[in-house]
């Protein structure tokens, strides 16, 4: 029969064995890479995910190997045409050499601070070599590639690979934007006034041309109307002459009836004529013949 002391020693040994086994095992996640330290000195770098062994007295440091974001606060830069720009940019990077990263910087927070400084310097260098128009419109893609390449070369010494750099916004400062807006507004107003003046001049030319053409058309129409009226009057006179030649009595009767129609209008039938005048001859005699005076007897 075993003594209680033997059982205690056995239990203590198993406990120590479990502790040593626990301290000798570590896990590497798929999104991490691990540095094994022996008394603070790196002895190994493990990038494969899974369960790994180490000496019980060694320690491990896990470093993210995913693509990380670097948000850069808005910075002012001066373009080659001396225009000030407010640039809002960000970068994406990953740690490609965990050992170098640990030895040179040590943490992601410190890396963000260092990369922010390097990114601002690269932005000022690249944007200072081009004009404002190149930045905001023409060559933004090329400029972002140049900034990324410069930042990647400088970050390589820290075991960092810069994947991408993007300029989210590049505008003039507020006071400059207001000045540019006012200048553009003045220019547009000047152009609008010029267009209105040109339009008014063109409208006046069109109106003058239309009035001239209307006058010519009206004159031609009046001339043609006068000619037609003259032809009509001549034809009427010819017909009247023919009718008078064929039947003078009927023609005289027709003229008198026309005179009666024009003279005896409604609400105005007053005449200052002698009753025996030639105008009333058809009133006293249907044949229109005037009564002759009877000569006095001797």
C-alpha positions in Angstrom: 0.0 0.0 0.0 1.4 3.4 -1.1 2.0 6.0 1.5 0.2 9.4 1.3 3.5 11.1 0.7 4.1 9.0 -2.5 0.7 9.9 -3.8 1.3 13.6 -3.1 4.6 13.6 -4.9 3.1 11.8 -7.9 0.3 14.3 -8.1 2.7 17.2 -7.8 4.9 15.7 -10.5 1.9 15.4 -12.9 0.9 19.0 -12.1 4.4 20.2 -12.9 4.4 18.2 -16.1 1.1 19.8 -17.1 2.5 23.3 -16.4 5.6 22.6 -18.4 3.6 21.2 -21.3 1.3 24.2 -21.2 4.3 26.6 -21.2 5.8 24.7 -24.1 2.9 25.0 -26.4 1.6 28.0 -28.3 -0.9 28.6 -31.1 -0.5 30.7 -34.2 -3.7 32.0 -35.8 -4.2 32.4 -39.5 -4.1 36.2 -39.2 -1.0 36.3 -37.1 2.8 35.6 -37.2 4.6 34.9 -34.0 8.1 35.8 -32.8 9.6 33.5 -30.2 11.8 35.3 -27.6 14.4 33.8 -25.3 15.1 36.1 -22.4 14.0 39.0 -24.6 16.1 38.0 -27.6 14.3 36.8 -30.8 15.2 33.2 -31.6 12.5 32.2 -34.1 9.7 33.5 -36.3 6.6 31.3 -36.9 4.3 32.2 -39.7 2.5 28.8 -40.2 -0.9 28.7 -38.4 -1.4 25.8 -35.9 0.0 24.4 -32.7 3.7 24.8 -32.1 6.3 23.9 -29.4 8.9 26.1 -27.6 11.0 26.0 -24.6 9.0 26.6 -21.4 11.1 29.6 -20.5 10.6 31.3 -24.0 7.9 33.9 -24.6 6.0 34.7 -27.8 4.8 37.9 -29.4 1.9 37.8 -31.9 2.0 40.3 -34.8 -0.9 40.9 -37.2 -0.2 39.9 -40.8 -3.4 41.2 -42.4 -3.6 44.4 -44.4 -3.9 47.3 -42.0 -5.4 50.8 -42.5 -3.5 54.0 -41.9 -5.8 57.0 -41.6 -3.9 60.2 -42.1 -5.4 63.5 -40.9 -5.8 66.3 -43.5 -2.6 68.0 -44.3 -1.7 71.2 -46.3 0.6 71.0 -49.3 1.8 73.5 -51.8 1.7 72.7 -55.5 4.3 73.8 -58.0 2.1 76.7 -59.0 2.2 77.9 -55.4 -1.4 77.0 -54.7 -2.1 75.6 -51.3 -4.0 72.3 -51.0 -5.8 70.5 -48.2 -5.1 66.8 -48.8 -7.0 64.0 -47.1 -5.2 60.7 -47.8 -5.0 57.2 -46.4 -2.7 54.1 -46.8 -2.9 50.4 -46.5 0.0 48.3 -45.4 1.0 44.9 -44.1 3.9 43.6 -42.0 6.0 41.4 -44.3 9.0 40.9 -42.0 7.9 40.4 -38.4 11.4 40.2 -37.0 12.6 43.4 -38.6 9.4 45.1 -37.6 9.8 44.0 -34.0 13.4 45.1 -33.8 12.9 48.5 -35.5 9.5 49.7 -34.3 8.0 47.0 -32.0 4.2 47.7 -32.2 1.5 48.7 -34.7 0.7 51.9 -32.8 4.3 53.0 -33.2 4.3 52.0 -36.9 1.2 54.1 -37.5 2.9 57.1 -36.0 6.1 56.6 -38.1 4.1 55.9 -41.3 2.0 59.0 -40.9 5.2 61.1 -40.8 6.6 59.3 -43.8 3.3 59.6 -45.7 3.0 63.4 -45.1 6.6 63.9 -46.3 5.9 61.9 -49.5 2.7 63.8 -50.1 4.5 67.2 -49.9 7.4 66.0 -52.1 5.2 64.6 -54.9 2.5 67.2 -54.9 5.1 70.0 -54.7 6.4 68.9 -58.1 3.0 69.2 -60.0 0.4 71.9 -60.5 -3.0 72.2 -58.8 -4.8 70.9 -62.0 -2.6 67.8 -62.1 -3.6 66.9 -58.5 -7.3 67.5 -58.7 -8.0 66.4 -62.2 -5.4 65.1 -64.6 -2.8 62.9 -62.9 -4.2 61.9 -59.6 -3.8 58.1 -60.3 -0.1 58.5 -61.3 0.6 60.8 -58.3 -0.9 58.2 -55.9 1.3 55.5 -57.4 4.4 57.7 -56.9 3.5 58.5 -53.3 2.9 54.8 -52.6 6.3 53.8 -54.2 8.2 56.4 -52.2 6.4 55.4 -48.9 7.0 51.7 -49.6 10.8 52.3 -50.1 11.1 54.2 -46.9 8.9 51.7 -44.9 10.9 48.7 -46.2 13.5 49.2 -43.5 10.8 48.6 -40.9 9.7 45.3 -42.4 6.5 47.0 -43.8 5.1 46.7 -47.3 2.8 49.6 -48.4 0.0 48.1 -50.4 -1.8 51.2 -51.5 -2.1 55.0 -51.0 -5.2 56.9 -51.9 -6.0 60.6 -52.0 -9.5 60.8 -50.7 -9.8 64.6 -51.2 -7.6 67.4 -52.5 -9.2 70.9 -52.3 -8.2 74.4 -51.8 -8.5 75.8 -48.3 -11.8 77.5 -47.4 -10.5 81.0 -47.9 -9.0 80.2 -51.2 -12.1 78.3 -52.3 -14.2 81.3 -51.6 -11.8 83.5 -53.6 -11.9 81.1 -56.5 -15.6 80.8 -56.3 -16.0 84.6 -56.3 -13.6 84.9 -59.3 -15.5 82.2 -61.1 -18.8 83.8 -60.3 -17.6 87.2 -61.6 -16.3 85.5 -64.8 -19.6 83.7 -65.4 -21.5 87.0 -64.8 -19.2 88.8 -67.3 -19.8 86.0 -69.8 -23.5 86.1 -69.2 -23.6 89.8 -69.7 -21.6 89.4 -72.9 -23.9 86.7 -74.2 -27.0 88.9 -73.3 -25.4 91.8 -75.2 -24.7 89.6 -78.2 -28.2 88.2 -78.0 -29.7 91.6 -77.8 -27.7 92.8 -80.8 -28.6 89.6 -82.8 -32.3 90.1 -81.8 -32.1 93.7 -83.0 -30.6 92.6 -86.3 -33.2 90.0 -86.8 -36.0 92.4 -85.9 -34.6 95.1 -88.3 -34.3 92.5 -91.0 -37.9 91.3 -90.3 -39.2 94.8 -90.3 -37.4 95.6 -93.6 -38.7 92.4 -95.2 -42.2 93.1 -93.9 -42.1 96.6 -95.4 -40.9 95.2 -98.7 -43.6 92.5 -98.7 -46.3 95.0 -97.7 -45.2 97.4 -100.4 -45.1 94.6 -103.0 -48.6 93.4 -101.8 -50.0 96.9 -101.9 -48.5 97.4 -105.4 -50.0 94.1 -106.5 -53.3 95.0 -104.9 -53.3 98.4 -106.6 -52.6 96.7 -109.9 -55.3 94.2 -109.4 -57.7 96.9 -108.2 -56.9 99.0 -111.2 -57.4 96.0 -113.5 -60.7 95.4 -111.7 -61.8 99.0 -112.0 -60.9 99.0 -115.7 -62.9 95.9 -116.2 -65.8 97.3 -114.3 -65.7 100.5 -116.3 -65.5 98.5 -119.5 -68.5 96.4 -118.4 -70.4 99.5 -117.4 -69.5 101.1 -120.7 -70.7 98.0 -122.6 -73.9 97.9 -120.5 -74.5 101.6 -121.1 -74.0 101.1 -124.8 -76.4 98.2 -124.9 -79.2 99.8 -122.7 -78.6 103.4 -121.6 -82.0 103.5 -119.8 -81.3 100.4 -117.7 -77.8 101.7 -116.9 -79.2 105.1 -115.7 -81.8 103.2 -113.7 -79.1 101.0 -112.1 -77.0 104.0 -111.2 -80.0 105.7 -109.6 -80.8 102.6 -107.5 -77.2 102.4 -106.3 -77.4 106.1 -105.4 -80.6 105.5 -103.5 -79.1 102.6 -101.6 -76.0 104.5 -100.6 -77.9 107.7 -99.8 -81.0 106.4 -98.1 -79.3 104.7 -95.1 -81.0 104.0 -91.8 -81.2 106.8 -89.2 -80.1 109.3 -91.8 -82.5 110.1 -94.7 -82.2 113.9 -94.8 -81.5 115.6 -98.2 -81.2 119.3 -99.1 -82.5 118.9 -102.7 -85.3 120.3 -104.7 -88.1 117.8 -105.2 -87.9 118.3 -109.0 -84.2 117.5 -109.1 -82.8 114.8 -111.3 -82.0 112.7 -108.2 -85.8 112.1 -107.5 -86.8 111.5 -111.1 -87.7 107.8 -110.5 -89.9 108.8 -107.6 -92.2 110.8 -109.8 -91.9 108.7 -113.0 -91.1 105.0 -113.1 -89.5 105.5 -116.5 -87.2 108.1 -115.1 -88.3 110.8 -117.6 -88.6 114.3 -116.3 -92.0 115.9 -116.8 -91.9 118.7 -119.4 -93.6 122.0 -118.7 -96.8 122.7 -120.7 -96.4 125.8 -122.7 -98.8 128.6 -121.9 -101.8 129.2 -124.2 -101.9 132.5 -126.0 
